[in-house]
Amino acid sequence: MENNPVTIAEFEYEYEAQIAQTRLADGGIKSVIVGQDLVANMVPMAEITIELQVSADDAKEARAILESDEQSDKPAEEQP
């Protein structure tokens, strides 16, 4: 079993990462938000990426959960 952290998504805003983290938790996947502490301490013009990380073992399932959420957020005419 491999438990190395893997970044599965990147966000500009912390609240977006928190929403995604909640969706993963609802699916039984533990995750960690990395970089939110940098946002508070950096010059506003600096571009900071907030990462959502999961265990390598959970990465495929986590990506599938987030991708299905993206599909359900699109208007009906844009869905495949």
BELVENDA-V880180 format. One record per residue. N is the residue number from 1. SS is DSSP state (@ for helix, = for strand, . for the rest). PSI is psi in whole degrees, -180 to 180 (none if undefined). Layout:
# BELVENDA-V880180
((N	SS	PSI) (N	SS	PSI))
This chain:
# BELVENDA-V880180
((1	.	132) (2	.	125) (3	.	19) (4	.	138) (5	=	142) (6	=	133) (7	=	122) (8	=	-14) (9	=	152) (10	=	144) (11	=	154) (12	.	-34) (13	.	142) (14	@	-38) (15	@	-32) (16	@	-42) (17	@	-37) (18	@	-38) (19	@	-47) (20	@	-39) (21	@	-40) (22	@	-41) (23	@	-39) (24	@	-42) (25	@	-39) (26	@	-28) (27	.	6) (28	.	19) (29	.	126) (30	.	141) (31	=	166) (32	=	137) (33	=	127) (34	=	130) (35	.	-11) (36	@	-30) (37	@	-26) (38	@	-35) (39	@	-42) (40	@	-23) (41	@	5) (42	.	158) (43	.	137) (44	.	-27) (45	.	-14) (46	.	135) (47	.	120) (48	.	136) (49	.	130) (50	=	127) (51	=	146) (52	=	120) (53	=	146) (54	=	170) (55	=	145) (56	@	-33) (57	@	-28) (58	@	-3) (59	@	-46) (60	@	-47) (61	@	-39) (62	@	-44) (63	@	-40) (64	@	-41) (65	@	-48) (66	@	-37) (67	@	-38) (68	@	-33) (69	@	-40) (70	@	-41) (71	@	-40) (72	@	-18) (73	@	-15) (74	.	149) (75	.	154) (76	@	-38) (77	@	-19) (78	@	-13) (79	.	144) (80	.	none))
